[in-house]
Amino acid sequence: MAENKKLQSENTKSDFGKGWLIIFWCMIMFWFLIGMSIDGQNIVIEQWAGKYWQQLGFADQKVLHAELLNLAFYAGLIGVVAYFVIGKILTMVGARILSVVGLILAGAAYIFYAHSNTIATYFIGLTMVTIFINGAAYLGGGSLVTQWFPKKKGLANGYTTMGHNLGSALYVPLVGALIGSFGIAKGMTFLGIGAIVVAIIAWFFIRNTPQESGVYPDNVTKEVYDREYLDASEVTNESKWSVSKLLKTKEMWLVAIIIGINQLVTTGVMSQMVPRNIELGFEPAKAIGLMTVCAIVGVAGSYGFGFIDQKLGVKTAVVGFLVWYSAALLVNYTMNNMLGGYICVAMVGIAIGAAANFMTSLPASVFGRHNFDLVYSIYFPIMQIVLMLNYKINSLALSMTGSLRGAYLIFVALLVVNVVLIVVLDTKKYNLDYKKEEEIL
């Protein structure tokens, strides 16, 4: 613990030690997640629809585009069931195995997805990619971050989620260039192979807990750990979670809904940012370039809101995020032109950089690291149900109005609902490490 800090949770220094390996691993997984299942869809859906709409008998490319967005919704629903199973596997094998094997399977599924040429194989490929990469990055990665950084999760997530922004900035133009040079099948295959290779290398460096690497959580000394943290051996049976107990706990539902709405809006905006920018009058190449700018700006948002989380608490950080995000989307809706697009891209960049921070930080703050694998295995699938509604909203907006603009107004309304929900949530209620701090104070 830094000498000028009373408690470890007040430490805003990036002194993670061996924990940097976990941070970089999660950054890499997020890079692939964003590219494979969210932002990369800007390119893949457009290219796939352009190649196959006539062959598959659709009236025009836009009709197939809307259909593919609709399929993403159903892929996500299947994923919800799968995440309960993956969550159970997480509690059995640990985050290291889950994250490494999950990324290997995601890479293999992406190769299958790359070679799809029918609606059925497209849907199967997308579903497998979505399930495996989310299982690896969010369930596996989220568990790792919570165990390694229980009191510095805000700051740690500020770094790990930079992988989201780098995915938007680098993956989208990369997959676009590869598809342009080698075609859909070969271009996407290169990236699938890359994911498999990276996962195999990670196996030799990643460990489930800091203790397995000979250090303590948050890279603290043994003295600080004994004084300010509740060891797993001290957890009473009354404090342990069960599935039924979690399902009866209102805080679990509040956390799942709040994060679900945040991710619904972010996925809805980012997965279709290029088509929306084209609607505003930008040329396709410029629209992709603006997405890259948005992502680069997001790196500052990741760290900035992570720092606010660490310094002022997750509730303050989430409220600030929601107000900023709402303003950004209202600019896009009201200024339905290129100027509005420029302003929105800069503001959304900050917001998307922060959104993923709270995926782990909020549930970890409320429930703590003890028995967190079980908490995450229940929270994450429920959150995903809410998240996947973004595809329905975008698909309906496109089908009914021929534009994505209407979806932005719905997104703003949902963010306003979230402000109310986060205000009433006790963000430290079941966190045993924070309760240990309360004893010191």
N, C-alpha and C positions, 0 to 999 in steps of 0.2 A: 504493500500500500504506500502510495506517495506520502511523504512526510507532512505535506500541507493539506492532506485530506483526512477527514474524520472517519469516513467509511469508504469501502471499496466501490460501492455503487455510485459514489460521487466522483470517481476517478475518470477523467476524460482523456487520459493519455493512451496512445495506441501501442502500449507495451504488451503485446500478445505473446511474445516468445515463440514456442513451438506451435502455438495456436494459429500462427500465420499459415501453416500448411492446411489447416481446416478452412481458413478464409479463402485461400486461393482455390482449393478444391470446390468449394461451394460456388465461387465466382465462375469457374469453368462449367459446372453443371447448369447454372443459370444461363450462361451464354448459349449452351445447346438447347435449353428449354425454350428460351425466347425465339431462337432461330427455327427450331423444328416445329413448334406447336402454336406459336402466336404471331410474332412479327414477320417471320418468314412466309406466313400464309399470304401476305400482301403480294408476293411474287408467285408462289406456287399455285394458288387458286387461279390467279389471272392467266398464268401460262398454261395450266392444265385445261382450263375452260376454253382458252383460245385454240388449243390443239385438238380437243375432242368434241366440241359442241355439235359440229355437223355430223361427225361419225356416230354420235350417240342420239341423233335425231331431235336436238333442241332447236327452238325457233331462232334463237340468237345467243350470243355469248353471255349476255347479262342474265338470261334466264337460268343457264347452267351455273353461273356464278352464285346466284341467290340460292340455288339448290345445294351447292357445296357448302355454303354458310349454314344452311339448315342441317346438313349432315354433321357438321362440327358440333352442333347442339346435342344430337343423339349420341355421338361419340363420347361426349362429356358425361351424359347420363349413364352410359355403360361404365364409364370410368368411376362414377360414384360408387357403384357396387364393388368394383375392383379395388378401390382404395380402402374399403373396410377389410378386404382380404389382405392387401399389402400392409395395412396397419397392424394386423394380427401377426404377419410375418416379421414386421419390424420388432415387435415385442419378443419374438422368439430368437431371431438371429442377430439383431443389433443393426445400427445405422451403417457401419462400415460395409458389411456384406450387401445390405439392401441398396446402398447408393452405388457401389461399384457394379454389381450385377445388373441393377436397373439401367445404368447408362450403357452397358454392353447390349442389353436387350433393346434399348431405345435405338441404338445405332443400327442393329440388325433390322428392326421394324422400319426404320427410315429408308433403308435400302429396298425393302419390299414395297413400301409406299411409293418410292421413286419409280418403280417399274409397273405401277398400276395403270390399267388402260380401260377399266370399266367402272361404273358407279360402285359396284360391290367391292372390288379390290381396293378402290380408293378409300372407301369407308372402313374397311378392315385395317388397311395400313395406317390411316389417320388415327383410328381408335387405339391401336397398339402403341403407336408413337406417343400419343397423349398420356396413356396410362403409365408407360414405363418411364418416361422422362419426368413426369410429375412425381411418381413414386421415388425416383432417385433424388431429385433436387429438393423437393419440398418435404416429403416424409423423412427420407434419409438425411438430407442436408439440414433440415430444420431441427431434427433431433441432435445432430452433431453440434450445431451452434448453441443450443440450449445447454447441453452438458459441458461444453468447453467454456462458454461465456455467460453463466447464469446472471451475473450482475452488470456485465458490460455488453449485453446482447444488443442494445441500441447502437452502440458504436460499431460492434462487430458486424451487425447487419448492414450498417452504412457502407461497409466495404464489400461484403459478399454480394449485395444487390447491384453493385457496379457492373456485375456480370450481365444483368438485365440490360443495362444501358449499352454496354459494349456489344451485346448481341444485336441490339437494334442498329447500332452504328456500323458494325462490321459484318454481321451475318447476312443481313438483307442485301447489301450490294455484292457480297461474296457469292451468295447463292444465285443472285441475278446474273452475275458474270459467268459462273460455272454453267448454268442452264443455257445462257446465250452462246457459250463456246462449245459445249458438249451435248446439249440436249437435257431434257428433264431427268431421264433415267441415270445417265452417267454423272451429270453434274451433282445431283443429290447423293449419289452413291459415295462420292469422294468424302462428303461430310459425314455420312454414316460410318465409314471406315475410320475416320478421324476420331469419332466418339468412342469407338471400341478400343482403339489404341490408347487413348488417354485414360480410359477406365482401368485397363490392365496395369498401366504404370502406377496409377493412384493406389492400387491394392497394397503396394509395398510401403506406403508412407502413412496411410490414414489409420487412426485408431478410434475406438468408440468413445473413450473418455480420456481426459488429460492424465489421470492417474496411470493409465496403461502406458503412457509415454514418460512417466516419471516426474510429472509436474502436477500442479493443482489448478482448479478452475480459475479462470481470469488471470492466470499466470501469477497468482499470489504466493506468498511464502506459507509454510506450514502454520506459523504462528497466526497469521491473518486468517487463514482458512479455519483453524480451530476456534477463533474468536468470533468471526462474522458469518460463518456458514453452518448450516445444519447438515451434518453428515448423514448419508443414507442409513447408517446403522442406528441413528437416533429417531428415525421416522416411526411413529406409532401406527398400529393397525387402524386406529380411528382416522388417521390422516391419509391413508392409502385410498386410491380410487378404484372403482369397479365400473364396468360398462353401465350397469343400471343406475349407479349413483351419479355418474356423469350426465346421463340422459335426463335425470331429474333436477339437474343443477341449472338454474336460469342463466348464470354467467357463461356457461358453455355455449348456450344458444345465442346469447348476445354477442359473444366473440365471433362465433361462426357467421352470424348474419352481418355484423359490421365488416369483417374482412371479406366476406363473400360479395357484398355490395362494392367495396373498394376495388376488388379484382374484376368484378363484372364490368365496371366502368372502364378500368384500365385496359382490359382485354378487348372490350368493344371498341375503344378508341384506337388502340395501337394495331389491332389486327386488320383494320380497314382505314388506316390513316392515308395511305397512298391513294386509294380510290376517292376518299373525301377531298384530298388536296387537288386531285384532278377535277372534281366537281367545282372547286373554287376558281378554276381557270389555269392551274399550273400544268405545264407539259409533263408527261410521265417521268422523264429523267429528272426534272426539277423536283417533282413530288417525292421521288425516292431520296433525292439529296436532302430535302427538308426533313425527312424522317431521320436521316443520319445526324443532322444538326440537332434535332430534338433529343436524340439519344445522348449525344455528347454533353449537352446542357444537363441532362439527367444525372450525369456523374456527380455534379455539384449538389443536385437534389438528394442523391443517396447519402452522401456524407453529411450534408447540412441537416437534414431531418434526423439522421442517425445521431448527430451531436446534440440536437434539441431533445431527442428521446433520452439520451444519457444524462444530460444536464438538468432538464426540467421535468422529465417524466413522459411516459408514452401517451398519456391522455392529452397533455398540452400539444405534443407533436402531432397527434392524429387530428385534433381540432384545427390546428393551423393548416395542415395538409388539406382537409376537406374544404375549408374556406377558399384557399388558393385554387384548388382544382375546379370548384364550382365557377369561380370567376373566369378561369381559362376557357371552360366549355361555353359559357355564356357569350364570351367574345366571339367564338367560332360561330355560334348560332345567330347572333344579332348582326355581326359584321360578315355577311355571307359573300365575301369577296377575297381577293388575294391578300389585302392588307390584314384582314381578320385572320387569314391563314398564317401569315408570318408571326403575328402577335401570339396566336394560340399555340403554335409550335414551340415557341420559347417558354411559354408558361406551362404547357403540358409536359415539356421536358423535365422541368423541376418536379412536377407532380409524379410522373412515372418513376422518377428516380427514388421517390420516397415510398411509393405504394407497396412495393415488395418488402420493404423493411418490416412492416407491421404484420406480415404473414406469420412470422415466428415471434416477433417481439411482443405482440399483444397477448397471445395465449401463454407465452412463457412468463410474462409479467403477472398475469392473473393466477396461473396454476403452479409456476415454479418448475424446477428441473426434476423434482422427485416424482417418479412414475409418469414422466412427461410423454414417453412413448405411447402409453395407453391413451392419454389425453389427446395427443395429436392424431391417433388412429380413429378417434370418434369425431373430433372437431373438423378435420380436413375434408372428409367426404361430404359432411353437411354444408360446409362452406362452398364446396364445388357445385352443389346443386344450385345455389344462388348464383355463383359465377357464370355457369353455363347459359343462363338466361340471356346473356349478352348477344349470343348468336341469333336467338329468336328476335330480339329487339332490332338488331341490324337487318336481319332478313326481312322482317315485316316492313320496316321503314323503306327498304329498297324495293320491295314488291309493290307496296301500296302507293308510294310517292315517286319512285324512280330516283330517290336521293337518300343519303344517309343523314341529312341535316336534322330531321325530326327526332332521330335517336338521341341526339345530344341534349335535347330538352328533357327527355326522360331520365338521362344520366344525371343531370343537375338535380332533379327532384329526388332521386335516390340518395345523392350525396347529402342533401339537406336532412333527410330522414336519419342518416348516419350521425350527423351532428348531435341530434337528440339522444340517440342510443349510446354514444360514447360518453356523453355528459353524465348519464345515470349509472354507468358501469363503474364498479369498484375494481380498479386495475391492479390491486395487490392482494385481493381478498384471501386467496389460498396459497400464496407464495411463502413457503416455510423459511427460505433464506432471508426474506424481508422481515419476517416475524422475529428472527434471531437478531436483526438489526434493532428492532423495536425494543428488545430486551436491553440492548446496550444503551440506547437512548434513555 
